[in-house]
Amino acid sequence: MNPVMLLAFIAVALAASAFAFAEEQKKPPAPQQFTLVCSSQLLKKTIAVDIAKKTIDGKPAKFSETTIAWKTEEADAVWKRPERQAVAKRYVLHELNRLEGVYRSREEGAPVASSMIYSCEKAPSQKF
C-alpha cells in the first residue's frame, strides 16, 4: 500500500473514531434515580430505584450489571393477632432482572417456582 494512502486511511479512521467518541459524550448520563411500574396479571406495583445510593424503595440492595436483589421484612395480616406476634416476621426475597425487565418476589425459603412475576418498565413522567 502506498504510504500516502496509508496515512490517509489512518487519518480517516482517527476522524471517525473521534466523531463516535464525541457523539457518545453528548448522550445524557443514565438517571441515578427512577421509578419502575411493574405489572402482573392481577397486580401493579411501583418500585423506586436509586442507583447512586444502591437502594430499592429505600432498602439496601445488591446491584450487578444484570440484576438487582434485596430482602425485606413484611408483616402478614394473618400474624397480626396479639397471640402470634412472636412469629409475625417473614422475609421476602426480591430480584429485578435489568436485561429482561422482570421483577420476581418470593418468601424466603419458598421454591423459586412460587415467585410472583411482574413485567416492569420505567415509569412515564408524572401526570399530575
Secondary structure, 3 states (H helix, E strand, C coil): CCHHHHHHHHHHHHHHHHHHHHHHHHCCCCCCEEEEEEECCCCEEEEEEECCCCEECCEECEECCCEEEEEEEEECHHHHCHHHHHHCEEEEEEEEECCCCEEEEEECCCCHHHCEEEEEEECCCCCC
